[in-house]
């Protein structure tokens, strides 16, 4: 906005004139800057969407890994550990009665110990999967501006049995 004024004198006339001018551009010459800014904005929005998708994929992958490890642990707990222990008990009893050799007992012990090692490895894998899962959720909670309005934070279903199966167990001296 510009103020202006002037004084004019002609023969026989005098005059004072004043005014205000407001420039109104008929075309805006900064279209390139606007287009650049809009392009940058779209690029950043696309990068944000890609990051969120990558994070959601990682969360889902780690959740599936934890579920798979939990399923393996259940197989060991519901069958394999008990079967290996029973096979060892039968082999020892059979050896005491003279029906089988020492090699049969040693083989049953080897199998029982290998199953115990595999079971503990599955528990370790579950612990790792849950750690990766929780780390991905922490990244999600740091980057996400949305929260669950009812609870105030993000929930992901982790069963208590998954967490409990990562707890350490005591092995007897006989297991070694």
SETOR-79900 format. One record per residue (C-alpha): residue number from 1; x, z, y. Coordinates in steps of 0.05 Angstrom, whole numbers, plus 5000, padded with zeros to 4 digits. Layout:
BEGIN
@n:NUM | x:X | z:Z | y:Y
...
//
This chain:
BEGIN
@n:1 | x:5000 | z:5000 | y:5000
@n:2 | x:5027 | z:4981 | y:5068
@n:3 | x:5004 | z:5001 | y:5138
@n:4 | x:5017 | z:4954 | y:5195
@n:5 | x:5001 | z:4949 | y:5268
@n:6 | x:5019 | z:4907 | y:5329
@n:7 | x:5006 | z:4898 | y:5402
@n:8 | x:4992 | z:4829 | y:5432
@n:9 | x:4989 | z:4807 | y:5505
@n:10 | x:4967 | z:4740 | y:5528
@n:11 | x:4950 | z:4716 | y:5597
@n:12 | x:4890 | z:4755 | y:5615
@n:13 | x:4883 | z:4790 | y:5549
@n:14 | x:4913 | z:4849 | y:5514
@n:15 | x:4900 | z:4873 | y:5444
@n:16 | x:4921 | z:4925 | y:5393
@n:17 | x:4913 | z:4909 | y:5321
@n:18 | x:4925 | z:4953 | y:5259
@n:19 | x:4911 | z:4948 | y:5185
@n:20 | x:4925 | z:4966 | y:5113
@n:21 | x:4947 | z:4918 | y:5059
@n:22 | x:4939 | z:4931 | y:4985
@n:23 | x:4977 | z:4883 | y:4940
@n:24 | x:4936 | z:4859 | y:4880
@n:25 | x:4976 | z:4816 | y:4832
@n:26 | x:4940 | z:4756 | y:4806
@n:27 | x:4987 | z:4753 | y:4747
@n:28 | x:5034 | z:4806 | y:4720
@n:29 | x:5105 | z:4783 | y:4712
@n:30 | x:5126 | z:4840 | y:4664
@n:31 | x:5091 | z:4812 | y:4603
@n:32 | x:5156 | z:4809 | y:4564
@n:33 | x:5168 | z:4884 | y:4572
@n:34 | x:5097 | z:4899 | y:4551
@n:35 | x:5103 | z:4855 | y:4489
@n:36 | x:5169 | z:4887 | y:4471
@n:37 | x:5139 | z:4957 | y:4477
@n:38 | x:5079 | z:4938 | y:4435
@n:39 | x:5124 | z:4906 | y:4382
@n:40 | x:5166 | z:4969 | y:4380
@n:41 | x:5104 | z:5012 | y:4373
@n:42 | x:5078 | z:4969 | y:4315
@n:43 | x:5146 | z:4972 | y:4281
@n:44 | x:5148 | z:5048 | y:4286
@n:45 | x:5077 | z:5054 | y:4260
@n:46 | x:5095 | z:5009 | y:4200
@n:47 | x:5157 | z:5051 | y:4187
@n:48 | x:5115 | z:5115 | y:4188
@n:49 | x:5065 | z:5086 | y:4139
@n:50 | x:5122 | z:5063 | y:4093
@n:51 | x:5154 | z:5132 | y:4096
@n:52 | x:5088 | z:5166 | y:4079
@n:53 | x:5076 | z:5119 | y:4021
@n:54 | x:5146 | z:5131 | y:3994
@n:55 | x:5136 | z:5206 | y:4000
@n:56 | x:5068 | z:5203 | y:3965
@n:57 | x:5099 | z:5161 | y:3909
@n:58 | x:5155 | z:5212 | y:3901
@n:59 | x:5106 | z:5270 | y:3899
@n:60 | x:5064 | z:5235 | y:3846
@n:61 | x:5125 | z:5217 | y:3805
@n:62 | x:5152 | z:5289 | y:3805
@n:63 | x:5083 | z:5316 | y:3788
@n:64 | x:5080 | z:5268 | y:3728
@n:65 | x:5150 | z:5290 | y:3706
@n:66 | x:5128 | z:5363 | y:3709
@n:67 | x:5066 | z:5348 | y:3669
@n:68 | x:5106 | z:5311 | y:3616
@n:69 | x:5156 | z:5368 | y:3611
@n:70 | x:5098 | z:5417 | y:3605
@n:71 | x:5068 | z:5376 | y:3549
@n:72 | x:5135 | z:5376 | y:3512
@n:73 | x:5140 | z:5451 | y:3519
@n:74 | x:5070 | z:5459 | y:3490
@n:75 | x:5090 | z:5416 | y:3430
@n:76 | x:5149 | z:5463 | y:3417
@n:77 | x:5109 | z:5526 | y:3428
@n:78 | x:5049 | z:5506 | y:3388
@n:79 | x:5085 | z:5476 | y:3329
@n:80 | x:5158 | z:5459 | y:3324
@n:81 | x:5187 | z:5528 | y:3339
@n:82 | x:5140 | z:5562 | y:3289
@n:83 | x:5152 | z:5509 | y:3236
@n:84 | x:5227 | z:5513 | y:3243
@n:85 | x:5225 | z:5589 | y:3239
@n:86 | x:5181 | z:5586 | y:3178
@n:87 | x:5225 | z:5534 | y:3144
@n:88 | x:5286 | z:5579 | y:3156
@n:89 | x:5249 | z:5639 | y:3128
@n:90 | x:5228 | z:5601 | y:3066
@n:91 | x:5300 | z:5574 | y:3056
@n:92 | x:5328 | z:5644 | y:3062
@n:93 | x:5277 | z:5672 | y:3014
@n:94 | x:5289 | z:5616 | y:2965
@n:95 | x:5364 | z:5627 | y:2969
@n:96 | x:5356 | z:5702 | y:2955
@n:97 | x:5315 | z:5685 | y:2893
@n:98 | x:5367 | z:5634 | y:2870
@n:99 | x:5321 | z:5574 | y:2877
@n:100 | x:5362 | z:5538 | y:2931
@n:101 | x:5434 | z:5533 | y:2953
@n:102 | x:5469 | z:5560 | y:3014
@n:103 | x:5471 | z:5490 | y:3042
@n:104 | x:5395 | z:5489 | y:3045
@n:105 | x:5396 | z:5554 | y:3085
@n:106 | x:5450 | z:5529 | y:3132
@n:107 | x:5412 | z:5464 | y:3142
@n:108 | x:5348 | z:5502 | y:3159
@n:109 | x:5388 | z:5545 | y:3208
@n:110 | x:5418 | z:5483 | y:3240
@n:111 | x:5349 | z:5451 | y:3248
@n:112 | x:5319 | z:5516 | y:3276
@n:113 | x:5376 | z:5523 | y:3326
@n:114 | x:5371 | z:5450 | y:3347
@n:115 | x:5297 | z:5457 | y:3359
@n:116 | x:5310 | z:5520 | y:3400
@n:117 | x:5362 | z:5483 | y:3441
@n:118 | x:5315 | z:5424 | y:3451
@n:119 | x:5259 | z:5472 | y:3471
@n:120 | x:5305 | z:5505 | y:3523
@n:121 | x:5326 | z:5437 | y:3548
@n:122 | x:5252 | z:5419 | y:3557
@n:123 | x:5242 | z:5483 | y:3597
@n:124 | x:5302 | z:5465 | y:3639
@n:125 | x:5273 | z:5395 | y:3651
@n:126 | x:5207 | z:5427 | y:3673
@n:127 | x:5244 | z:5473 | y:3721
@n:128 | x:5281 | z:5413 | y:3751
@n:129 | x:5217 | z:5372 | y:3756
@n:130 | x:5181 | z:5430 | y:3791
@n:131 | x:5240 | z:5439 | y:3839
@n:132 | x:5239 | z:5365 | y:3857
@n:133 | x:5164 | z:5367 | y:3864
@n:134 | x:5166 | z:5428 | y:3910
@n:135 | x:5222 | z:5396 | y:3951
@n:136 | x:5180 | z:5333 | y:3960
@n:137 | x:5121 | z:5376 | y:3981
@n:138 | x:5165 | z:5413 | y:4031
@n:139 | x:5186 | z:5347 | y:4062
@n:140 | x:5113 | z:5326 | y:4063
@n:141 | x:5092 | z:5390 | y:4098
@n:142 | x:5147 | z:5381 | y:4150
@n:143 | x:5129 | z:5309 | y:4165
@n:144 | x:5054 | z:5312 | y:4159
@n:145 | x:5015 | z:5331 | y:4220
@n:146 | x:4951 | z:5338 | y:4180
@n:147 | x:4934 | z:5401 | y:4143
@n:148 | x:4877 | z:5422 | y:4099
@n:149 | x:4828 | z:5450 | y:4150
@n:150 | x:4798 | z:5500 | y:4101
@n:151 | x:4864 | z:5531 | y:4079
@n:152 | x:4912 | z:5513 | y:4135
@n:153 | x:4964 | z:5481 | y:4089
@n:154 | x:4973 | z:5429 | y:4036
@n:155 | x:4957 | z:5446 | y:3963
@n:156 | x:4980 | z:5410 | y:3901
@n:157 | x:4955 | z:5431 | y:3833
@n:158 | x:5010 | z:5466 | y:3794
@n:159 | x:4983 | z:5505 | y:3736
@n:160 | x:5005 | z:5576 | y:3724
@n:161 | x:5027 | z:5556 | y:3654
@n:162 | x:5076 | z:5506 | y:3684
@n:163 | x:5107 | z:5560 | y:3726
@n:164 | x:5106 | z:5611 | y:3670
@n:165 | x:5139 | z:5565 | y:3620
@n:166 | x:5200 | z:5561 | y:3666
@n:167 | x:5209 | z:5636 | y:3661
@n:168 | x:5270 | z:5657 | y:3619
@n:169 | x:5258 | z:5684 | y:3549
@n:170 | x:5300 | z:5731 | y:3509
@n:171 | x:5334 | z:5704 | y:3448
@n:172 | x:5351 | z:5750 | y:3392
@n:173 | x:5420 | z:5754 | y:3363
@n:174 | x:5393 | z:5722 | y:3301
@n:175 | x:5377 | z:5659 | y:3340
@n:176 | x:5451 | z:5649 | y:3354
//
